[in-house]
Amino acid sequence: MSEIDARCQKIANVAQKHLIAKEIAQKQARQLLEKAGKDSMNNLLAKLYDKLHEHIYGGCGLGTETSVFIEDVSSYGQEIINAVAKGSGLKLGLDEGAQAWLNVEFSGTPKRYVLKRQLQDGQEERVFDFAKLVAESNRRVALWHEGVNDLAEHCIQIIVDCLESRAENHYGIPQTIIVEKNRQNAFATNFDFCGLKLEFGKLQPWQVSELEAAINKRISHGAVEAKRVGTFTHSAALWFELTKKTKKVVEDAVFDYAEFYHHYDEVTPELQNVIQKISENLQMVPEEDQLLALKPQSKLLYYIDTEEDWDNLQTAFGSKYGFFKDDLIVAIEKALPGVMIKSINFQQDTKGWVSPRGCAYGHFSENQRMEFDCESVADGCDIARRMVKARERIYDLKTSQFGSLVDATTEKLLSIVETILLRDFSPDLDLLLQYSFFLDSQVDFIVLVDGCKVDLTKINDEELSSRLVWGIKQRTKGLFEIDSRFSKIHLNVSSRN
């Protein structure tokens, strides 16, 4: 062998060894990848089987499709999901709206999959019989169809019990009410099925629709609507709303809703007590508050004790329903001769709150009240007389005593400016300049006029405010100019030079 041949042979040998080593490495990598893919497929397959087993044997069957929650299911990748679909014989797909949910359709041919794993002390074998699961689901679906009518009648009995237990019935029955028991969801309970206690909230969407339809076939003059409250329809709590349907008549109805709500179409003794309580506890807007703002308030106020009363009173007397609004108005006008009620409004003050650390915030309501816009048409009761007196007193302050109001306001402004100058400026300051003082909300702008307190910042009468601003300017010979909201004083020192 020549030297060249020997060198060539050496090169070939080295190359061959390199190729063999590369092929071995690639084969090992493929085997590891296949094993990882196989492990991932088996892992997802096991999770899917366990979830379906739980849902089927713990429920009323799944019908033709369902969704199961598998954490991080989207991380498996479509290839693994396709492999699981092939192994199970089911049609699978990710939920587009919630990537942790796997949609499952039973439209394929469910299979029996045997998983074998080699362990140190032997071999583990686990059977995933999807065909058996689907068969059990179908059996339960058939039992559901057989028993849905009985379940509907059971639900109607729950609804009737809830209606009769409502302590607030005498306030009137709204057009639509949520079926509750003691202010709690009446269907956050269980029902019997195949020896199990099942939650209404775990029913499949199609089962909820069938149950709703079965209930409505048995109710006259009313209809129920099932609503889900939660993140996903298959895991949310189930609520029912009952709505009046005055023209809906069902033959051989299990429940006639009209027979129930007609009992509360009239003023009951309980409601009469409520009306009397309101009539006896009405207050007018305090005269002092009216004088402070120089604004007559022809209102009667009834302060509401609790949130529950707030809801009930709105049902009985509010603008949305107001079943007995006219009855209340008649009772008030009878109790307060000379007062005529124009309208009833519900008002509340809303305030915000923030936690000490600033990590939480919200709002709360207070001072909830009914406001009765009214008019004093005769001198028939003390409230009517007080309304007239307050209105006349405010009129006097705006007209015959307006000069006194200007004088008192001018004196107040002089005191405020003197305090500001003494506090904020040095004596040698050149006062020939023009200055403007922005007043903070803590400045007291209450003046006393003939024994009446008036808060200048609360005056919303634009015509009166304009006249007052002009009067102050005249009294001070142009030294003071103040805006109509009493938030800024302009001190025109140069005009006095």
Secondary structure per residue as TSV (DSSP state, phi and psi in degrees):
chain	resnum	aa	ss	phi	psi
A	1	M	-	360.0	127.8
A	2	S	-	-70.8	167.2
A	3	E	H	-62.3	-37.4
A	4	I	H	-65.8	-43.6
A	5	D	H	-61.2	-41.8
A	6	A	H	-63.0	-41.1
A	7	R	H	-67.0	-38.4
A	8	C	H	-63.5	-43.2
A	9	Q	H	-62.6	-39.1
A	10	K	H	-63.6	-41.8
A	11	I	H	-62.6	-42.1
A	12	A	H	-63.4	-40.4
A	13	N	H	-64.0	-43.7
A	14	V	H	-63.9	-42.1
A	15	A	H	-63.8	-39.9
A	16	Q	H	-63.7	-44.0
A	17	K	H	-60.8	-40.5
A	18	H	H	-64.6	-42.9
A	19	L	H	-64.4	-42.1
A	20	I	H	-63.0	-43.8
A	21	A	H	-63.7	-38.6
A	22	K	H	-66.3	-42.1
A	23	E	H	-63.0	-40.2
A	24	I	H	-63.2	-44.0
A	25	A	H	-63.9	-42.6
A	26	Q	H	-64.6	-38.8
A	27	K	H	-64.8	-42.9
A	28	Q	H	-63.8	-39.9
A	29	A	H	-64.2	-41.0
A	30	R	H	-64.0	-40.6
A	31	Q	H	-64.4	-41.9
A	32	L	H	-64.3	-41.0
A	33	L	H	-65.8	-42.3
A	34	E	H	-63.2	-40.5
A	35	K	H	-65.5	-43.2
A	36	A	H	-62.3	-42.2
A	37	G	H	-65.5	-40.0
A	38	K	H	-65.6	-40.9
A	39	D	H	-63.9	-42.1
A	40	S	H	-64.0	-42.0
A	41	M	H	-63.2	-46.2
A	42	N	H	-63.1	-37.8
A	43	N	H	-63.6	-47.8
A	44	L	H	-68.1	-37.4
A	45	L	H	-61.0	-43.5
A	46	A	H	-64.5	-42.3
A	47	K	H	-63.1	-42.9
A	48	L	H	-62.9	-45.2
A	49	Y	H	-62.7	-45.6
A	50	D	H	-63.0	-41.7
A	51	K	H	-64.2	-46.4
A	52	L	H	-63.7	-40.7
A	53	H	H	-60.0	-43.8
A	54	E	H	-62.7	-47.0
A	55	H	H	-66.6	-40.7
A	56	I	H	-73.7	-49.7
A	57	Y	H	-78.2	-8.7
A	58	G	T	-110.6	16.6
A	59	G	S	-147.6	-158.9
A	60	C	S	-106.1	22.3
A	61	G	-	94.5	158.0
A	62	L	-	-110.8	-3.9
A	63	G	T	72.7	-136.6
A	64	T	T	-98.1	-14.9
A	65	E	E	-158.3	160.9
A	66	T	E	-159.7	-178.8
A	67	S	E	-133.7	141.3
A	68	V	E	-125.8	145.1
A	69	F	E	-89.8	121.4
A	70	I	-	-132.8	113.3
A	71	E	T	-59.1	133.7
A	72	D	T	59.0	30.1
A	73	V	G	-63.0	-30.1
A	74	S	G	-67.9	-21.2
A	75	S	G	-73.6	-15.1
A	76	Y	G	-68.8	-28.9
A	77	G	-	90.8	154.0
A	78	Q	H	-65.2	-32.6
A	79	E	H	-63.6	-43.6
A	80	I	H	-66.8	-42.1
A	81	I	H	-61.3	-39.7
A	82	N	H	-63.9	-38.2
A	83	A	H	-66.8	-39.0
A	84	V	H	-65.7	-40.8
A	85	A	H	-60.3	-41.9
A	86	K	H	-66.2	-41.6
A	87	G	H	-69.6	-34.6
A	88	S	H	-89.7	-22.7
A	89	G	T	80.1	12.2
A	90	L	-	-107.9	157.3
A	91	K	E	-92.1	123.1
A	92	L	E	-122.4	153.0
A	93	G	E	-166.4	147.7
A	94	L	E	-72.0	142.7
A	95	D	-	-73.6	120.2
A	96	E	T	-64.0	-31.0
A	97	G	T	-87.3	-16.7
A	98	A	-	-149.9	99.0
A	99	Q	T	-68.1	-8.6
A	100	A	T	-90.2	2.8
A	101	W	E	-112.3	137.4
A	102	L	E	-110.9	120.5
A	103	N	E	-79.6	134.2
A	104	V	E	-125.8	125.0
A	105	E	E	-113.3	137.2
A	106	F	-	-95.4	29.7
A	107	S	-	-83.4	-11.3
A	108	G	S	-86.8	-152.4
A	109	T	-	-114.1	97.8
A	110	P	-	-56.9	141.7
A	111	K	-	-117.7	170.4
A	112	R	E	-110.0	116.9
A	113	Y	E	-114.0	129.8
A	114	V	E	-107.9	121.7
A	115	L	E	-101.8	122.5
A	116	K	E	-115.8	132.1
A	117	R	E	-130.2	136.4
A	118	Q	E	-87.9	118.7
A	119	L	E	-108.7	170.7
A	120	Q	T	-63.0	-36.0
A	121	D	T	-104.1	19.6
A	122	G	E	143.7	-156.5
A	123	Q	E	-119.5	136.8
A	124	E	E	-99.8	137.1
A	125	E	E	-130.5	129.4
A	126	R	E	-132.7	135.8
A	127	V	E	-106.0	127.3
A	128	F	E	-109.0	96.3
A	129	D	E	-95.5	85.7
A	130	F	H	-67.6	-31.6
A	131	A	H	-62.8	-40.4
A	132	K	H	-67.3	-39.0
A	133	L	H	-60.1	-48.0
A	134	V	H	-63.9	-38.5
A	135	A	H	-62.4	-41.7
A	136	E	H	-66.4	-39.0
A	137	S	H	-61.6	-44.3
A	138	N	H	-63.8	-37.4
A	139	R	H	-63.0	-43.0
A	140	R	H	-70.0	-34.8
A	141	V	H	-61.2	-41.9
A	142	A	H	-62.4	-41.0
A	143	L	H	-66.0	-35.1
A	144	W	H	-60.6	-47.9
A	145	H	H	-61.5	-35.2
A	146	E	H	-69.4	-32.1
A	147	G	H	-107.3	1.1
A	148	V	H	-64.9	-33.0
A	149	N	H	-68.4	-39.8
A	150	D	H	-65.2	-39.6
A	151	L	H	-64.5	-37.2
A	152	A	H	-61.4	-42.4
A	153	E	H	-67.1	-34.2
A	154	H	H	-64.0	-40.8
A	155	C	H	-65.7	-39.1
A	156	I	H	-62.3	-38.5
A	157	Q	H	-64.7	-37.8
A	158	I	H	-61.6	-44.1
A	159	I	H	-61.9	-45.9
A	160	V	H	-61.8	-44.5
A	161	D	H	-60.6	-40.4
A	162	C	H	-66.5	-42.7
A	163	L	H	-60.4	-45.6
A	164	E	H	-71.0	-22.2
A	165	S	H	-89.3	-5.0
A	166	R	-	-67.0	114.8
A	167	A	T	-68.2	-18.9
A	168	E	T	-97.4	13.7
A	169	N	G	-56.4	-34.9
A	170	H	G	-67.9	-11.1
A	171	Y	G	-78.3	-7.4
A	172	G	-	109.3	151.9
A	173	I	-	-100.1	113.6
A	174	P	-	-60.6	165.8
A	175	Q	S	-58.4	-42.4
A	176	T	E	-130.8	133.5
A	177	I	E	-131.5	151.2
A	178	I	E	-87.4	133.5
A	179	V	-	-76.8	110.3
A	180	E	E	-132.5	158.8
A	181	K	E	-130.7	116.4
A	182	N	T	56.5	41.3
A	183	R	T	66.3	18.3
A	184	Q	E	-122.4	155.1
A	185	N	E	-59.5	118.9
A	186	A	T	-71.3	-17.3
A	187	F	T	-107.6	20.4
A	188	A	S	-89.1	44.2
A	189	T	S	-128.5	-168.3
A	190	N	E	-116.1	161.1
A	191	F	E	-134.8	159.9
A	192	D	E	-86.3	134.9
A	193	F	E	-155.9	119.6
A	194	C	T	51.7	39.9
A	195	G	T	78.7	5.3
A	196	L	E	-107.1	156.1
A	197	K	E	-101.8	106.1
A	198	L	E	-107.4	145.9
A	199	E	E	-82.9	138.5
A	200	F	G	-59.6	-34.5
A	201	G	G	-67.8	-13.6
A	202	K	G	-93.4	0.7
A	203	L	S	-65.4	146.6
A	204	Q	-	-69.9	154.5
A	205	P	H	-52.8	-41.3
A	206	W	H	-68.8	-30.9
A	207	Q	H	-70.9	-37.5
A	208	V	H	-61.5	-42.8
A	209	S	H	-63.9	-42.4
A	210	E	H	-65.9	-40.1
A	211	L	H	-65.7	-42.9
A	212	E	H	-59.4	-44.8
A	213	A	H	-65.1	-40.4
A	214	A	H	-65.6	-37.0
A	215	I	H	-65.6	-45.9
A	216	N	H	-66.9	-24.0
A	217	K	T	-72.3	-8.6
A	218	R	T	-119.1	8.0
A	219	I	E	-121.8	128.3
A	220	S	E	-96.9	147.7
A	221	H	S	59.6	26.9
A	222	G	E	-168.3	161.8
A	223	A	E	-147.9	142.4
A	224	V	E	-102.7	151.9
A	225	E	E	-134.6	126.0
A	226	A	E	-85.3	138.3
A	227	K	E	-131.6	139.9
A	228	R	E	-95.3	138.4
A	229	V	E	-125.4	109.0
A	230	G	S	160.2	-175.9
A	231	T	S	-74.8	-43.5
A	232	F	S	-126.3	143.8
A	233	T	T	-62.4	-28.0
A	234	H	T	-89.0	2.5
A	235	S	T	-132.6	6.4
A	236	A	S	-89.5	161.8
A	237	A	E	-70.1	147.1
A	238	L	E	-104.5	124.9
A	239	W	E	-118.7	153.8
A	240	F	E	-121.0	137.1
A	241	E	E	-111.6	137.2
A	242	L	E	-112.7	126.7
A	243	T	E	-121.6	140.1
A	244	K	E	-66.4	134.3
A	245	K	-	-132.5	87.6
A	246	T	T	-63.4	-24.1
A	247	K	T	-99.7	-0.6
A	248	K	-	-85.8	118.9
A	249	V	-	-124.8	128.2
A	250	V	-	-117.8	129.7
A	251	E	T	-70.5	140.8
A	252	D	T	53.8	42.4
A	253	A	-	-65.9	143.1
A	254	V	S	-72.6	-30.5
A	255	F	E	-145.8	129.9
A	256	D	E	-105.9	106.6
A	257	Y	H	-63.5	-33.8
A	258	A	H	-61.4	-37.4
A	259	E	H	-62.0	-26.1
A	260	F	H	-81.1	-55.1
A	261	Y	H	-75.1	-17.7
A	262	H	G	-67.0	-22.1
A	263	H	G	-63.7	-22.0
A	264	Y	G	-116.2	22.6
A	265	D	S	-82.4	-14.5
A	266	E	S	-111.4	165.1
A	267	V	-	-72.8	112.2
A	268	T	-	-84.4	165.8
A	269	P	H	-56.9	-37.4
A	270	E	H	-63.0	-43.1
A	271	L	H	-69.1	-34.5
A	272	Q	H	-60.9	-36.8
A	273	N	H	-64.1	-38.6
A	274	V	H	-65.2	-45.5
A	275	I	H	-60.9	-41.8
A	276	Q	H	-65.4	-40.5
A	277	K	H	-61.5	-42.9
A	278	I	H	-63.8	-46.7
A	279	S	H	-59.9	-36.7
A	280	E	H	-82.1	-13.8
A	281	N	T	-117.3	20.2
A	282	L	-	-73.4	143.1
A	283	Q	E	-127.1	145.1
A	284	M	E	-88.5	160.8
A	285	V	-	-61.7	125.5
A	286	P	-	-50.9	138.4
A	287	E	H	-56.0	-35.8
A	288	E	H	-61.1	-40.1
A	289	D	H	-67.6	-37.2
A	290	Q	H	-66.5	-41.4
A	291	L	H	-67.8	-36.8
A	292	L	H	-56.5	-39.5
A	293	A	H	-99.0	-0.3
A	294	L	T	49.0	44.4
A	295	K	-	-137.1	114.6
A	296	P	-	-63.5	134.6
A	297	Q	-	-117.2	99.3
A	298	S	-	-86.3	71.8
A	299	K	E	-136.2	148.9
A	300	L	E	-115.3	141.6
A	301	L	E	-120.3	139.4
A	302	Y	E	-128.6	117.5
A	303	Y	E	-87.3	130.8
A	304	I	-	-92.8	136.9
A	305	D	-	-79.2	-47.4
A	306	T	-	-131.0	163.7
A	307	E	H	-62.9	-35.3
A	308	E	H	-64.5	-43.5
A	309	D	H	-62.7	-37.4
A	310	W	H	-55.8	-48.8
A	311	D	H	-66.3	-45.1
A	312	N	H	-65.5	-42.7
A	313	L	H	-67.0	-34.7
A	314	Q	H	-65.6	-36.6
A	315	T	H	-62.3	-44.0
A	316	A	H	-78.8	-37.3
A	317	F	H	-127.4	-3.1
A	318	G	S	-78.3	170.2
A	319	S	S	-70.5	-25.9
A	320	K	S	-69.3	-44.8
A	321	Y	S	-115.2	-67.1
A	322	G	-	58.6	48.2
A	323	F	T	-57.6	-38.6
A	324	F	T	-121.5	27.2
A	325	K	H	-60.3	-45.6
A	326	D	H	-64.3	-36.9
A	327	D	H	-63.1	-39.7
A	328	L	H	-67.1	-41.9
A	329	I	H	-60.9	-44.5
A	330	V	H	-60.5	-42.4
A	331	A	H	-65.6	-40.5
A	332	I	H	-66.9	-45.7
A	333	E	H	-64.8	-28.9
A	334	K	H	-73.4	-38.6
A	335	A	H	-75.1	-26.5
A	336	L	S	-123.9	78.9
A	337	P	T	-58.1	135.9
A	338	G	T	97.0	-8.4
A	339	V	E	-107.1	128.2
A	340	M	E	-112.8	124.1
A	341	I	E	-85.1	129.8
A	342	K	E	-98.5	-41.4
A	343	S	E	-158.0	162.1
A	344	I	E	-121.0	127.9
A	345	N	E	-130.7	148.5
A	346	F	E	-107.1	125.5
A	347	Q	E	-128.6	150.7
A	348	Q	E	-152.4	151.6
A	349	D	E	-96.1	133.7
A	350	T	E	-111.8	130.3
A	351	K	E	-126.2	150.0
A	352	G	E	-94.3	156.0
A	353	W	E	-136.1	150.5
A	354	V	E	-135.0	137.6
A	355	S	-	-67.5	157.4
A	356	P	T	-54.7	-33.6
A	357	R	T	-88.4	-6.0
A	358	G	S	76.6	13.2
A	359	C	S	-94.6	-2.4
A	360	A	-	-148.1	149.5
A	361	Y	E	-154.7	166.5
A	362	G	E	-179.5	-163.5
A	363	H	E	-134.5	154.4
A	364	F	E	-140.9	155.7
A	365	S	E	-105.6	145.0
A	366	E	E	-146.8	171.1
A	367	N	E	55.4	42.2
A	368	Q	E	-71.0	134.4
A	369	R	E	-155.8	159.2
A	370	M	E	-100.6	131.7
A	371	E	E	-113.2	126.1
A	372	F	E	-107.6	106.1
A	373	D	E	-69.7	130.8
A	374	C	E	-145.2	179.7
A	375	E	E	-145.2	136.7
A	376	S	E	-87.7	110.1
A	377	V	-	-107.1	-8.5
A	378	A	S	-160.4	159.6
A	379	D	S	-87.8	69.3
A	380	G	-	-106.5	-15.5
A	381	C	S	-153.8	170.5
A	382	D	H	-62.6	-41.4
A	383	I	H	-64.0	-41.4
A	384	A	H	-62.0	-41.6
A	385	R	H	-66.4	-41.4
A	386	R	H	-65.9	-36.3
A	387	M	H	-62.0	-45.8
A	388	V	H	-63.7	-42.9
A	389	K	H	-62.3	-44.8
A	390	A	H	-63.7	-41.9
A	391	R	H	-62.8	-42.0
A	392	E	H	-68.5	-37.9
A	393	R	H	-64.8	-41.9
A	394	I	H	-65.2	-38.4
A	395	Y	H	-62.5	-41.1
A	396	D	H	-63.1	-42.5
A	397	L	H	-64.1	-30.9
A	398	K	H	-82.5	-18.3
A	399	T	T	-118.9	-84.7
A	400	S	T	-66.0	-27.8
A	401	Q	T	-105.9	17.8
A	402	F	H	-62.7	-38.6
A	403	G	H	-59.7	-42.1
A	404	S	H	-63.6	-36.3
A	405	L	H	-64.2	-41.4
A	406	V	H	-64.1	-43.7
A	407	D	H	-61.4	-45.4
A	408	A	H	-64.6	-38.5
A	409	T	H	-68.6	-41.3
A	410	T	H	-61.5	-44.0
A	411	E	H	-61.3	-40.0
A	412	K	H	-62.8	-44.1
A	413	L	H	-66.2	-40.3
A	414	L	H	-58.5	-44.4
A	415	S	H	-62.2	-42.2
A	416	I	H	-64.5	-46.3
A	417	V	H	-66.3	-39.7
A	418	E	H	-61.1	-41.2
A	419	T	H	-64.2	-42.4
A	420	I	H	-64.4	-44.8
A	421	L	H	-64.1	-43.3
A	422	L	H	-68.0	-30.7
A	423	R	H	-84.6	-37.9
A	424	D	H	-109.1	-11.6
A	425	F	S	-126.0	146.2
A	426	S	-	-80.9	154.1
A	427	P	T	-60.1	-29.5
A	428	D	T	-89.7	12.1
A	429	L	S	-64.7	138.6
A	430	D	-	-73.0	103.5
A	431	L	T	-84.1	7.1
A	432	L	T	-78.8	-5.3
A	433	L	S	-82.2	169.7
A	434	Q	E	-101.0	134.8
A	435	Y	E	-126.3	151.2
A	436	S	E	-127.5	133.2
A	437	F	E	-112.4	119.7
A	438	F	E	-88.4	124.5
A	439	L	-	-95.5	130.9
A	440	D	-	-78.0	169.3
A	441	S	T	-69.6	-10.3
A	442	Q	T	-85.6	-10.0
A	443	V	S	-66.6	131.2
A	444	D	-	-80.2	115.2
A	445	F	-	-113.3	28.7
A	446	I	E	-89.7	127.2
A	447	V	E	-118.4	158.1
A	448	L	E	-110.9	121.9
A	449	V	E	-127.3	109.9
A	450	D	T	51.6	45.6
A	451	G	T	81.6	-1.2
A	452	C	E	-107.0	133.6
A	453	K	E	-86.9	130.9
A	454	V	E	-125.7	127.0
A	455	D	E	-97.1	108.4
A	456	L	G	-60.9	-30.0
A	457	T	G	-74.3	-13.4
A	458	K	G	-99.0	0.2
A	459	I	-	-75.3	118.5
A	460	N	-	-106.3	3.6
A	461	D	-	-81.8	103.8
A	462	E	H	-62.4	-39.1
A	463	E	H	-64.3	-42.5
A	464	L	H	-65.6	-43.0
A	465	S	H	-61.4	-42.1
A	466	S	H	-62.9	-43.4
A	467	R	H	-63.4	-39.4
A	468	L	H	-66.4	-43.9
A	469	V	H	-60.3	-43.1
A	470	W	H	-65.3	-41.3
A	471	G	H	-63.3	-40.5
A	472	I	H	-64.2	-42.5
A	473	K	H	-61.6	-40.4
A	474	Q	H	-67.1	-43.6
A	475	R	H	-61.5	-36.8
A	476	T	T	-95.7	7.9
A	477	K	T	52.4	42.7
A	478	G	T	86.8	-1.0
A	479	L	S	-67.4	-42.0
A	480	F	E	-107.0	133.7
A	481	E	E	-129.1	124.9
A	482	I	E	-128.6	143.7
A	483	D	-	-74.4	161.9
A	484	S	T	-68.1	-15.7
A	485	R	T	-97.2	4.0
A	486	F	S	55.1	45.4
A	487	S	-	-113.7	-11.8
A	488	K	E	-147.4	127.9
A	489	I	E	-107.8	127.8
A	490	H	E	-104.2	120.3
A	491	L	E	-100.3	105.4
A	492	N	E	-94.7	78.7
A	493	V	G	-67.5	-36.0
A	494	S	G	-62.9	-28.3
A	495	S	G	-69.4	-13.1
A	496	R	G	-98.6	-2.2
A	497	N	-	-68.7	360.0
